[in-house]
């Protein structure tokens, strides 16, 4: 059986891996109820000491229950949790929009034909900015935004970052009162087990559907469209389906904590494993997206490097057992401009051809580096273009530090 990681929008990104799957069948057992035979009358027992009686429940109305002045069940039969979710939906649903796109695709006979896609999004501010996923609007020839009162407005892309799957749209000439901005929360303080709420447009036709669940896990990683890793991803069991992409993941106060982006599923529908881009990532991207139309990714310029292991370090007689043995640096990159060196010679070690003699990159601002992926995640999540960093490296057995200013990674 193939399990697929599916971008829950118009253009699904299928990241498939074949897993062995054991299905457990649930057998329903017939239960019978029988009466018990009578027992002998109990003998008298000592009377236990009196215990404090519980706080009495005050029945205010036939269907309203109050204790200690707190309404547990209101007159409509709703408990506190239900009332809170209803309030969140009523407040946030007007901010959630349906996004439809027109794209040009080639048919089986290589004819260019129009095709329609759909996803979700939400209002960011009163200036008409809409947040959604990049894969929802990727390659679109035209974009329309459908609001809760069925108003439809054309939109244009203001900024996009394919690596983090985030895009900002803008609509103009919106009628007064149409734009209802969301409140952005914080994803860095989330805890596994807290409530998660999804509002979106599943399958592009069931407008503003609400589902609930919990934050199932934090700090997941997903592979982005350029092959890099998106880190800090939120996992939830709240139902996410195709068309939900770009919609908000909310906490129980109705604050946005993420953008729904993908599901892990054998069938293409919700299996209880959904993923959302954390709102802290969105906050980091927004200034560049709104001002420049792109996000400036900071970089150091490592093209290729070996992650060190104790065995490799021993074979090469290196004084450190963790870090990156640099092989090739990109010309003009921050590391190359600072005089950091790549491989100097080629050797055969067992059945492997290795390029050695380069500097060993061991730390960034005293934070250990263990792999190229680890370095890229650190740069992406902790730094911005223009930041000054201290790189620790080992050259010819001697440790030294180099101060480097991060620049923008060039587009490929």
FENLINUR-V81393 format. One record per residue. N is the residue number from 1. RES is the residue in one small letter. PHI is phi in radians with two decimals (NA if undefined). OMEGA is omega in degrees with one decimal (999 if undefined). D_CENTER is the distance of its C-alpha to the mean C-alpha in Angstrom with 1 decimal. Layout:
n=N res=RES phi=PHI omega=OMEGA d_center=D_CENTER
n=N res=RES phi=PHI omega=OMEGA d_center=D_CENTER
//
This chain:
n=1 res=x phi=NA omega=-180.0 d_center=25.4
n=2 res=x phi=-1.71 omega=174.5 d_center=22.5
n=3 res=x phi=-1.74 omega=-174.2 d_center=19.0
n=4 res=x phi=-2.14 omega=170.2 d_center=16.6
n=5 res=x phi=-1.64 omega=-168.4 d_center=13.0
n=6 res=x phi=-2.06 omega=172.3 d_center=13.1
n=7 res=x phi=-1.25 omega=-167.3 d_center=11.3
n=8 res=x phi=-1.45 omega=-179.3 d_center=12.2
n=9 res=x phi=-2.51 omega=-173.8 d_center=14.3
n=10 res=x phi=-1.21 omega=-177.6 d_center=17.5
n=11 res=x phi=-1.87 omega=-176.3 d_center=17.1
n=12 res=x phi=-1.16 omega=172.4 d_center=15.4
n=13 res=x phi=-1.72 omega=-174.8 d_center=14.4
n=14 res=x phi=-1.62 omega=177.6 d_center=16.1
n=15 res=x phi=-1.97 omega=-169.0 d_center=15.4
n=16 res=x phi=-1.68 omega=171.3 d_center=18.2
n=17 res=x phi=-2.41 omega=-176.5 d_center=19.6
n=18 res=x phi=-1.52 omega=-176.9 d_center=22.8
n=19 res=x phi=-2.11 omega=170.3 d_center=22.8
n=20 res=x phi=-1.30 omega=-173.4 d_center=25.8
n=21 res=x phi=-2.29 omega=175.0 d_center=25.4
n=22 res=x phi=-1.83 omega=-179.5 d_center=27.9
n=23 res=x phi=-1.73 omega=179.3 d_center=28.2
n=24 res=x phi=-1.74 omega=179.7 d_center=29.8
n=25 res=x phi=-1.43 omega=177.7 d_center=32.2
n=26 res=x phi=-1.72 omega=179.6 d_center=32.8
n=27 res=x phi=-1.62 omega=178.0 d_center=36.6
n=28 res=x phi=-1.47 omega=-179.4 d_center=37.9
n=29 res=x phi=-1.79 omega=176.0 d_center=40.9
n=30 res=x phi=-1.29 omega=179.8 d_center=43.8
n=31 res=x phi=-1.84 omega=176.0 d_center=44.5
n=32 res=x phi=-1.98 omega=-179.1 d_center=48.0
n=33 res=x phi=-1.99 omega=178.8 d_center=49.2
n=34 res=x phi=-2.17 omega=179.6 d_center=52.6
n=35 res=x phi=-1.40 omega=177.5 d_center=54.7
n=36 res=x phi=-1.62 omega=178.6 d_center=55.6
n=37 res=x phi=-1.17 omega=179.0 d_center=59.3
n=38 res=x phi=-1.13 omega=179.2 d_center=60.8
n=39 res=x phi=-1.97 omega=179.7 d_center=61.0
n=40 res=x phi=-1.17 omega=-179.9 d_center=63.8
n=41 res=x phi=-1.10 omega=-178.1 d_center=63.9
n=42 res=x phi=-1.24 omega=175.9 d_center=62.3
n=43 res=x phi=-1.41 omega=-178.9 d_center=64.5
n=44 res=x phi=-1.13 omega=-179.8 d_center=64.4
n=45 res=x phi=-2.22 omega=178.3 d_center=61.9
n=46 res=x phi=-1.04 omega=-179.9 d_center=61.8
n=47 res=x phi=-1.34 omega=-179.8 d_center=60.0
n=48 res=x phi=-1.21 omega=178.5 d_center=56.8
n=49 res=x phi=-1.09 omega=-178.2 d_center=56.3
n=50 res=x phi=-1.15 omega=176.0 d_center=54.7
n=51 res=x phi=-1.95 omega=-179.7 d_center=51.0
n=52 res=x phi=-1.04 omega=178.8 d_center=49.4
n=53 res=x phi=-1.32 omega=179.5 d_center=48.5
n=54 res=x phi=-1.14 omega=178.6 d_center=44.9
n=55 res=x phi=-1.06 omega=-176.6 d_center=44.2
n=56 res=x phi=-1.18 omega=173.7 d_center=45.5
n=57 res=x phi=-1.46 omega=179.8 d_center=43.4
n=58 res=x phi=-1.74 omega=177.7 d_center=44.8
n=59 res=x phi=-1.51 omega=-178.2 d_center=44.9
n=60 res=x phi=-1.48 omega=176.2 d_center=45.0
n=61 res=x phi=-2.30 omega=-177.5 d_center=44.9
n=62 res=x phi=-1.05 omega=-176.9 d_center=45.1
n=63 res=x phi=-2.10 omega=179.5 d_center=41.3
n=64 res=x phi=-2.13 omega=-178.3 d_center=40.2
n=65 res=x phi=-2.14 omega=-177.1 d_center=39.9
n=66 res=x phi=-2.27 omega=172.3 d_center=39.8
n=67 res=x phi=-2.38 omega=-177.3 d_center=40.1
n=68 res=x phi=0.90 omega=177.9 d_center=40.7
n=69 res=x phi=1.40 omega=-179.1 d_center=40.2
n=70 res=x phi=-1.81 omega=179.1 d_center=36.6
n=71 res=x phi=-1.38 omega=177.3 d_center=36.2
n=72 res=x phi=-1.38 omega=176.1 d_center=34.7
n=73 res=x phi=-2.17 omega=-178.1 d_center=35.3
n=74 res=x phi=-1.51 omega=-175.4 d_center=36.2
n=75 res=x phi=-1.11 omega=178.3 d_center=38.9
n=76 res=x phi=-1.52 omega=179.9 d_center=36.5
n=77 res=x phi=1.48 omega=-177.9 d_center=35.6
n=78 res=x phi=-1.73 omega=176.1 d_center=32.0
n=79 res=x phi=-1.53 omega=-174.3 d_center=30.8
n=80 res=x phi=-1.08 omega=-177.7 d_center=28.8
n=81 res=x phi=-1.10 omega=178.4 d_center=25.3
n=82 res=x phi=-1.11 omega=-179.8 d_center=26.2
n=83 res=x phi=-1.08 omega=-178.5 d_center=27.5
n=84 res=x phi=-1.19 omega=179.9 d_center=24.3
n=85 res=x phi=-1.16 omega=177.5 d_center=22.0
n=86 res=x phi=-1.05 omega=179.7 d_center=24.7
n=87 res=x phi=-1.11 omega=177.9 d_center=24.8
n=88 res=x phi=-1.08 omega=-179.3 d_center=21.1
n=89 res=x phi=-1.09 omega=-178.7 d_center=21.4
n=90 res=x phi=-1.09 omega=-178.1 d_center=24.6
n=91 res=x phi=-1.46 omega=-171.6 d_center=23.2
n=92 res=x phi=-1.69 omega=-176.7 d_center=19.8
n=93 res=x phi=-0.93 omega=177.6 d_center=20.7
n=94 res=x phi=-1.11 omega=179.0 d_center=22.9
n=95 res=x phi=-1.49 omega=-176.2 d_center=20.0
n=96 res=x phi=-1.54 omega=-176.2 d_center=18.1
n=97 res=x phi=-2.12 omega=173.9 d_center=19.5
n=98 res=x phi=-1.79 omega=-177.8 d_center=19.9
n=99 res=x phi=-1.94 omega=175.9 d_center=19.7
n=100 res=x phi=-2.03 omega=-176.5 d_center=22.2
n=101 res=x phi=-2.28 omega=171.0 d_center=23.0
n=102 res=x phi=-2.00 omega=178.7 d_center=26.0
n=103 res=x phi=-2.19 omega=177.3 d_center=25.7
n=104 res=x phi=-1.82 omega=179.9 d_center=28.5
n=105 res=x phi=-2.23 omega=177.2 d_center=28.6
n=106 res=x phi=-1.71 omega=179.0 d_center=31.4
n=107 res=x phi=-1.37 omega=178.5 d_center=33.1
n=108 res=x phi=-1.03 omega=179.8 d_center=34.7
n=109 res=x phi=-1.69 omega=175.4 d_center=37.7
n=110 res=x phi=1.14 omega=173.7 d_center=35.7
n=111 res=x phi=-1.48 omega=177.6 d_center=36.3
n=112 res=x phi=-1.43 omega=-178.6 d_center=33.9
n=113 res=x phi=-2.27 omega=177.9 d_center=32.8
n=114 res=x phi=-1.34 omega=176.0 d_center=30.5
n=115 res=x phi=-2.41 omega=-177.0 d_center=27.5
n=116 res=x phi=-1.93 omega=175.2 d_center=25.4
n=117 res=x phi=-2.25 omega=-178.3 d_center=21.7
n=118 res=x phi=-2.59 omega=176.5 d_center=19.7
n=119 res=x phi=-2.80 omega=-178.7 d_center=16.3
n=120 res=x phi=-2.13 omega=176.5 d_center=15.3
n=121 res=x phi=-2.91 omega=177.7 d_center=14.8
n=122 res=x phi=-2.64 omega=-174.7 d_center=15.9
n=123 res=x phi=-1.29 omega=-177.7 d_center=18.6
n=124 res=x phi=-1.61 omega=-176.6 d_center=17.9
n=125 res=x phi=-2.72 omega=-179.3 d_center=21.5
n=126 res=x phi=-1.37 omega=178.7 d_center=25.1
n=127 res=x phi=-1.58 omega=176.3 d_center=25.5
n=128 res=x phi=1.61 omega=178.7 d_center=23.8
n=129 res=x phi=-1.39 omega=-178.7 d_center=20.5
n=130 res=x phi=-2.11 omega=175.9 d_center=17.8
n=131 res=x phi=-1.67 omega=176.0 d_center=14.0
n=132 res=x phi=-2.75 omega=174.8 d_center=12.5
n=133 res=x phi=-1.49 omega=176.2 d_center=10.8
n=134 res=x phi=-1.12 omega=-176.1 d_center=13.1
n=135 res=x phi=-1.20 omega=175.7 d_center=13.8
n=136 res=x phi=-1.22 omega=-174.6 d_center=15.2
n=137 res=x phi=-1.96 omega=-177.5 d_center=17.9
n=138 res=x phi=-1.06 omega=177.1 d_center=18.4
n=139 res=x phi=1.28 omega=-176.0 d_center=22.2
n=140 res=x phi=-1.26 omega=174.3 d_center=23.1
n=141 res=x phi=-1.49 omega=176.2 d_center=26.7
n=142 res=x phi=-2.60 omega=-177.5 d_center=26.4
n=143 res=x phi=-2.35 omega=175.0 d_center=23.8
n=144 res=x phi=-2.21 omega=-179.8 d_center=24.7
n=145 res=x phi=-2.03 omega=-179.8 d_center=23.0
n=146 res=x phi=-1.82 omega=-177.4 d_center=24.3
n=147 res=x phi=-1.62 omega=-172.7 d_center=24.5
n=148 res=x phi=-1.12 omega=177.9 d_center=25.3
n=149 res=x phi=-1.66 omega=179.6 d_center=29.0
n=150 res=x phi=1.27 omega=170.3 d_center=28.9
n=151 res=x phi=-1.19 omega=179.8 d_center=29.4
n=152 res=x phi=-2.06 omega=-179.3 d_center=28.2
n=153 res=x phi=-2.22 omega=173.8 d_center=27.8
n=154 res=x phi=-1.22 omega=-179.0 d_center=27.3
n=155 res=x phi=-2.35 omega=174.4 d_center=24.4
n=156 res=x phi=-2.23 omega=-178.7 d_center=24.0
n=157 res=x phi=-1.42 omega=177.8 d_center=21.2
n=158 res=x phi=-1.59 omega=-179.5 d_center=21.4
n=159 res=x phi=-2.79 omega=-179.2 d_center=18.8
n=160 res=x phi=-2.65 omega=174.5 d_center=16.1
n=161 res=x phi=-2.35 omega=-178.2 d_center=14.1
n=162 res=x phi=-1.02 omega=-176.3 d_center=13.6
n=163 res=x phi=-1.05 omega=179.2 d_center=12.2
n=164 res=x phi=-1.72 omega=175.4 d_center=8.9
n=165 res=x phi=1.00 omega=179.6 d_center=9.4
n=166 res=x phi=-2.20 omega=176.1 d_center=10.5
n=167 res=x phi=-2.44 omega=176.4 d_center=14.0
n=168 res=x phi=-2.06 omega=175.3 d_center=16.5
n=169 res=x phi=-1.84 omega=173.5 d_center=19.4
n=170 res=x phi=-2.51 omega=171.9 d_center=22.6
n=171 res=x phi=-1.89 omega=-178.8 d_center=25.2
n=172 res=x phi=-2.16 omega=177.2 d_center=28.8
n=173 res=x phi=1.02 omega=177.3 d_center=31.7
n=174 res=x phi=-1.28 omega=177.0 d_center=29.8
n=175 res=x phi=-1.06 omega=178.6 d_center=32.3
n=176 res=x phi=-0.99 omega=178.0 d_center=32.6
n=177 res=x phi=1.47 omega=-178.3 d_center=30.3
n=178 res=x phi=-1.32 omega=-175.7 d_center=27.9
n=179 res=x phi=-1.51 omega=179.8 d_center=25.1
n=180 res=x phi=-2.02 omega=-175.5 d_center=23.5
n=181 res=x phi=-1.18 omega=173.5 d_center=20.8
n=182 res=x phi=-1.44 omega=171.8 d_center=17.9
n=183 res=x phi=-1.84 omega=179.0 d_center=17.6
n=184 res=x phi=-1.45 omega=178.1 d_center=14.7
n=185 res=x phi=-1.70 omega=178.0 d_center=14.1
n=186 res=x phi=-2.30 omega=177.6 d_center=12.7
n=187 res=x phi=-1.70 omega=-178.6 d_center=9.7
n=188 res=x phi=-1.22 omega=-178.6 d_center=12.0
n=189 res=x phi=-1.87 omega=-178.7 d_center=14.3
n=190 res=x phi=-1.16 omega=176.8 d_center=12.4
n=191 res=x phi=-2.26 omega=176.2 d_center=14.3
n=192 res=x phi=-1.08 omega=179.8 d_center=14.0
n=193 res=x phi=1.86 omega=-180.0 d_center=16.2
n=194 res=x phi=-1.34 omega=-172.6 d_center=15.8
n=195 res=x phi=-1.15 omega=175.4 d_center=15.8
n=196 res=x phi=-2.28 omega=-176.7 d_center=12.9
n=197 res=x phi=-2.20 omega=178.4 d_center=14.1
n=198 res=x phi=-2.01 omega=170.7 d_center=13.1
n=199 res=x phi=-2.19 omega=-178.9 d_center=15.4
n=200 res=x phi=-2.93 omega=-175.9 d_center=15.7
n=201 res=x phi=-2.17 omega=-176.2 d_center=18.1
n=202 res=x phi=-1.04 omega=179.9 d_center=17.9
n=203 res=x phi=1.06 omega=175.0 d_center=19.9
n=204 res=x phi=1.28 omega=-175.7 d_center=20.7
n=205 res=x phi=-2.39 omega=179.5 d_center=23.6
n=206 res=x phi=-1.75 omega=-168.4 d_center=22.9
n=207 res=x phi=-1.09 omega=172.5 d_center=22.2
n=208 res=x phi=0.91 omega=176.1 d_center=20.3
n=209 res=x phi=-1.51 omega=178.8 d_center=19.8
n=210 res=x phi=-1.88 omega=170.1 d_center=18.5
n=211 res=x phi=-2.31 omega=-178.1 d_center=17.2
n=212 res=x phi=-2.24 omega=177.0 d_center=16.6
n=213 res=x phi=-3.03 omega=179.2 d_center=15.5
n=214 res=x phi=-2.34 omega=168.4 d_center=14.1
n=215 res=x phi=-1.29 omega=-173.4 d_center=11.2
n=216 res=x phi=-1.48 omega=-179.3 d_center=12.0
n=217 res=x phi=-2.86 omega=179.8 d_center=10.6
n=218 res=x phi=-2.22 omega=175.3 d_center=8.8
n=219 res=x phi=1.03 omega=170.3 d_center=8.5
n=220 res=x phi=-1.30 omega=174.5 d_center=7.7
n=221 res=x phi=-2.13 omega=175.5 d_center=8.2
n=222 res=x phi=-2.24 omega=177.0 d_center=8.2
n=223 res=x phi=-1.46 omega=-179.8 d_center=11.1
n=224 res=x phi=-1.49 omega=-174.5 d_center=11.1
n=225 res=x phi=-1.20 omega=178.6 d_center=14.2
n=226 res=x phi=-1.67 omega=177.5 d_center=16.3
n=227 res=x phi=1.52 omega=178.1 d_center=16.0
n=228 res=x phi=-1.40 omega=-178.8 d_center=14.3
n=229 res=x phi=-1.78 omega=167.9 d_center=11.4
n=230 res=x phi=-1.56 omega=-175.8 d_center=7.9
n=231 res=x phi=-1.93 omega=177.5 d_center=7.7
n=232 res=x phi=1.29 omega=-175.2 d_center=6.6
n=233 res=x phi=-1.15 omega=178.6 d_center=3.4
n=234 res=x phi=-1.62 omega=174.7 d_center=4.6
n=235 res=x phi=-1.82 omega=179.9 d_center=7.1
n=236 res=x phi=-2.46 omega=174.5 d_center=9.6
n=237 res=x phi=-1.72 omega=172.6 d_center=13.0
n=238 res=x phi=-1.08 omega=-172.1 d_center=13.4
n=239 res=x phi=-1.08 omega=174.7 d_center=14.6
n=240 res=x phi=-2.19 omega=179.8 d_center=12.6
n=241 res=x phi=-2.25 omega=175.3 d_center=14.9
n=242 res=x phi=-0.96 omega=-176.7 d_center=15.7
n=243 res=x phi=1.72 omega=175.6 d_center=16.1
n=244 res=x phi=-1.38 omega=-178.4 d_center=13.3
n=245 res=x phi=-0.96 omega=178.7 d_center=11.1
n=246 res=x phi=1.57 omega=178.7 d_center=10.8
n=247 res=x phi=-1.40 omega=-175.7 d_center=11.7
n=248 res=x phi=-1.48 omega=164.2 d_center=10.8
n=249 res=x phi=-1.75 omega=-170.6 d_center=9.5
n=250 res=x phi=-2.05 omega=168.9 d_center=12.4
n=251 res=x phi=-1.56 omega=-174.3 d_center=14.2
n=252 res=x phi=-1.23 omega=174.7 d_center=17.8
n=253 res=x phi=-1.64 omega=178.8 d_center=19.1
n=254 res=x phi=1.47 omega=178.0 d_center=17.4
n=255 res=x phi=-1.58 omega=-179.8 d_center=15.3
n=256 res=x phi=-1.26 omega=177.1 d_center=12.0
n=257 res=x phi=-1.99 omega=179.1 d_center=9.3
n=258 res=x phi=-3.04 omega=174.3 d_center=6.3
n=259 res=x phi=-1.97 omega=-178.8 d_center=6.5
n=260 res=x phi=-1.11 omega=-172.1 d_center=6.8
n=261 res=x phi=-2.36 omega=-173.3 d_center=6.7
n=262 res=x phi=-2.74 omega=174.7 d_center=8.2
n=263 res=x phi=-2.32 omega=174.3 d_center=10.5
n=264 res=x phi=-1.91 omega=-167.8 d_center=12.7
n=265 res=x phi=-2.68 omega=173.8 d_center=16.2
n=266 res=x phi=-1.43 omega=-172.1 d_center=19.8
n=267 res=x phi=-2.08 omega=-175.8 d_center=20.8
n=268 res=x phi=1.60 omega=175.2 d_center=18.2
n=269 res=x phi=-2.02 omega=-172.9 d_center=17.9
n=270 res=x phi=-1.06 omega=174.8 d_center=15.9
n=271 res=x phi=-2.08 omega=-179.3 d_center=16.7
n=272 res=x phi=1.52 omega=177.3 d_center=14.8
n=273 res=x phi=-2.22 omega=179.4 d_center=11.9
n=274 res=x phi=-2.06 omega=-175.7 d_center=8.9
n=275 res=x phi=-2.30 omega=-179.2 d_center=5.1
n=276 res=x phi=-2.39 omega=175.3 d_center=3.0
n=277 res=x phi=-1.27 omega=-175.9 d_center=2.4
n=278 res=x phi=-1.14 omega=-177.2 d_center=4.8
n=279 res=x phi=-1.17 omega=176.0 d_center=8.2
n=280 res=x phi=-1.11 omega=174.4 d_center=10.0
n=281 res=x phi=-1.12 omega=179.1 d_center=8.7
n=282 res=x phi=-1.07 omega=178.4 d_center=10.0
n=283 res=x phi=-1.03 omega=-179.5 d_center=13.1
n=284 res=x phi=-1.20 omega=-177.1 d_center=13.8
n=285 res=x phi=-1.42 omega=-168.0 d_center=13.8
n=286 res=x phi=-0.96 omega=-178.1 d_center=15.7
n=287 res=x phi=-0.95 omega=179.1 d_center=19.2
n=288 res=x phi=-1.19 omega=-178.1 d_center=19.4
n=289 res=x phi=-1.10 omega=-178.9 d_center=18.1
n=290 res=x phi=-1.29 omega=-175.7 d_center=20.6
n=291 res=x phi=-1.60 omega=-172.6 d_center=23.4
n=292 res=x phi=-1.92 omega=-176.8 d_center=23.3
n=293 res=x phi=1.46 omega=179.4 d_center=21.2
n=294 res=x phi=-2.64 omega=173.9 d_center=19.1
n=295 res=x phi=-1.81 omega=179.7 d_center=17.3
n=296 res=x phi=-1.51 omega=-179.1 d_center=19.6
n=297 res=x phi=-1.41 omega=177.9 d_center=18.1
n=298 res=x phi=-1.29 omega=-179.2 d_center=20.3
n=299 res=x phi=-2.65 omega=174.8 d_center=22.0
n=300 res=x phi=-1.96 omega=174.4 d_center=25.0
n=301 res=x phi=1.74 omega=175.9 d_center=26.2
n=302 res=x phi=-1.50 omega=177.4 d_center=26.2
n=303 res=x phi=-1.55 omega=-179.0 d_center=26.8
n=304 res=x phi=-2.66 omega=179.7 d_center=27.7
n=305 res=x phi=-2.77 omega=175.3 d_center=28.2
n=306 res=x phi=-1.71 omega=170.4 d_center=28.9
n=307 res=x phi=-1.28 omega=-176.8 d_center=27.0
n=308 res=x phi=-1.34 omega=169.7 d_center=30.0
n=309 res=x phi=-2.23 omega=177.9 d_center=31.0
n=310 res=x phi=-0.97 omega=-178.9 d_center=34.1
n=311 res=x phi=-1.18 omega=179.8 d_center=35.9
n=312 res=x phi=-1.16 omega=179.1 d_center=35.3
n=313 res=x phi=-1.08 omega=179.2 d_center=36.1
n=314 res=x phi=-1.18 omega=-178.5 d_center=39.3
n=315 res=x phi=-1.14 omega=-179.3 d_center=40.3
n=316 res=x phi=-1.64 omega=179.2 d_center=39.9
n=317 res=x phi=1.00 omega=177.4 d_center=41.5
n=318 res=x phi=-1.63 omega=-177.1 d_center=38.7
n=319 res=x phi=-1.43 omega=178.8 d_center=38.8
n=320 res=x phi=-2.19 omega=-175.9 d_center=35.1
n=321 res=x phi=-1.95 omega=176.7 d_center=33.1
n=322 res=x phi=-2.43 omega=-178.6 d_center=29.5
n=323 res=x phi=2.38 omega=179.0 d_center=28.1
n=324 res=x phi=-2.03 omega=173.0 d_center=28.0
n=325 res=x phi=-1.44 omega=-173.0 d_center=31.3
n=326 res=x phi=-1.24 omega=179.1 d_center=31.1
n=327 res=x phi=-1.89 omega=-178.0 d_center=32.5
n=328 res=x phi=-2.46 omega=175.1 d_center=31.8
n=329 res=x phi=-1.92 omega=179.3 d_center=30.7
n=330 res=x phi=-1.39 omega=-179.8 d_center=30.2
n=331 res=x phi=-0.98 omega=-179.9 d_center=33.3
n=332 res=x phi=1.44 omega=179.6 d_center=32.9
n=333 res=x phi=-1.31 omega=-179.7 d_center=29.6
n=334 res=x phi=-0.98 omega=179.6 d_center=29.5
n=335 res=x phi=-1.16 omega=-179.9 d_center=30.5
n=336 res=x phi=-1.10 omega=180.0 d_center=33.3
n=337 res=x phi=-1.16 omega=179.6 d_center=34.6
n=338 res=x phi=-1.51 omega=177.5 d_center=34.9
n=339 res=x phi=1.51 omega=176.5 d_center=37.0
n=340 res=x phi=-1.20 omega=-171.5 d_center=34.7
n=341 res=x phi=-1.90 omega=170.9 d_center=36.0
n=342 res=x phi=-1.65 omega=-175.3 d_center=34.8
n=343 res=x phi=-1.07 omega=-178.9 d_center=36.8
n=344 res=x phi=-2.00 omega=-177.3 d_center=40.6
n=345 res=x phi=-2.70 omega=-177.1 d_center=42.0
n=346 res=x phi=-2.09 omega=178.1 d_center=41.4
n=347 res=x phi=-2.35 omega=174.0 d_center=42.4
n=348 res=x phi=-1.91 omega=-179.5 d_center=42.5
n=349 res=x phi=-2.10 omega=-174.3 d_center=41.2
n=350 res=x phi=1.17 omega=176.4 d_center=42.0
n=351 res=x phi=-1.85 omega=-178.0 d_center=40.7
n=352 res=x phi=-1.99 omega=172.6 d_center=38.1
n=353 res=x phi=-1.73 omega=-176.5 d_center=38.6
n=354 res=x phi=-2.10 omega=175.8 d_center=37.1
n=355 res=x phi=-1.93 omega=-169.9 d_center=37.1
n=356 res=x phi=-2.17 omega=177.5 d_center=37.9
n=357 res=x phi=1.65 omega=177.8 d_center=39.3
n=358 res=x phi=-1.39 omega=175.9 d_center=36.2
n=359 res=x phi=-1.17 omega=174.9 d_center=34.8
n=360 res=x phi=-1.81 omega=179.4 d_center=32.5
n=361 res=x phi=-1.50 omega=-172.4 d_center=29.5
n=362 res=x phi=-1.91 omega=-175.7 d_center=28.9
n=363 res=x phi=-2.73 omega=173.9 d_center=27.0
n=364 res=x phi=-2.19 omega=-173.9 d_center=25.2
n=365 res=x phi=0.89 omega=177.2 d_center=26.4
n=366 res=x phi=1.18 omega=174.2 d_center=27.6
n=367 res=x phi=-1.64 omega=-175.2 d_center=24.2
n=368 res=x phi=-1.03 omega=176.3 d_center=25.0
n=369 res=x phi=-1.96 omega=-176.9 d_center=23.7
n=370 res=x phi=-2.01 omega=-178.9 d_center=23.6
n=371 res=x phi=-2.75 omega=177.4 d_center=22.2
n=372 res=x phi=-1.14 omega=176.7 d_center=21.4
n=373 res=x phi=-1.09 omega=177.6 d_center=17.7
n=374 res=x phi=-1.06 omega=178.0 d_center=17.9
n=375 res=x phi=-1.12 omega=-178.7 d_center=19.6
n=376 res=x phi=-1.14 omega=178.5 d_center=17.2
n=377 res=x phi=-1.16 omega=177.7 d_center=14.2
n=378 res=x phi=-1.06 omega=-179.7 d_center=16.7
n=379 res=x phi=-1.11 omega=-174.8 d_center=17.7
n=380 res=x phi=-1.22 omega=-172.1 d_center=14.4
n=381 res=x phi=-1.71 omega=-173.4 d_center=13.1
n=382 res=x phi=-2.00 omega=-171.6 d_center=16.6
n=383 res=x phi=-2.30 omega=175.2 d_center=18.9
n=384 res=x phi=-2.32 omega=177.8 d_center=19.8
n=385 res=x phi=-1.01 omega=-178.9 d_center=22.6
n=386 res=x phi=1.73 omega=178.0 d_center=25.9
n=387 res=x phi=-1.22 omega=173.9 d_center=25.1
n=388 res=x phi=-1.68 omega=-179.1 d_center=27.8
n=389 res=x phi=-2.23 omega=175.9 d_center=27.0
n=390 res=x phi=-1.92 omega=-179.8 d_center=29.4
n=391 res=x phi=-1.76 omega=175.4 d_center=29.3
n=392 res=x phi=-1.75 omega=-179.6 d_center=31.2
n=393 res=x phi=-2.47 omega=178.2 d_center=32.9
n=394 res=x phi=-2.05 omega=178.5 d_center=35.9
n=395 res=x phi=-2.23 omega=179.6 d_center=38.6
n=396 res=x phi=0.92 omega=175.4 d_center=41.7
n=397 res=x phi=1.48 omega=-177.6 d_center=41.2
n=398 res=x phi=-1.95 omega=178.1 d_center=40.8
n=399 res=x phi=-1.44 omega=175.9 d_center=37.7
n=400 res=x phi=-2.59 omega=179.1 d_center=37.1
n=401 res=x phi=-2.08 omega=-179.7 d_center=34.6
n=402 res=x phi=-2.33 omega=176.8 d_center=33.8
n=403 res=x phi=-1.59 omega=-174.0 d_center=32.4
n=404 res=x phi=-2.36 omega=173.2 d_center=30.2
n=405 res=x phi=-1.71 omega=-177.7 d_center=28.7
n=406 res=x phi=-1.27 omega=176.6 d_center=25.4
n=407 res=x phi=-2.02 omega=-178.4 d_center=25.7
n=408 res=x phi=-1.36 omega=176.0 d_center=23.5
n=409 res=x phi=-1.17 omega=-179.1 d_center=22.6
n=410 res=x phi=-1.19 omega=177.8 d_center=24.7
n=411 res=x phi=-1.30 omega=-178.1 d_center=23.4
n=412 res=x phi=-1.65 omega=999 d_center=24.4
//
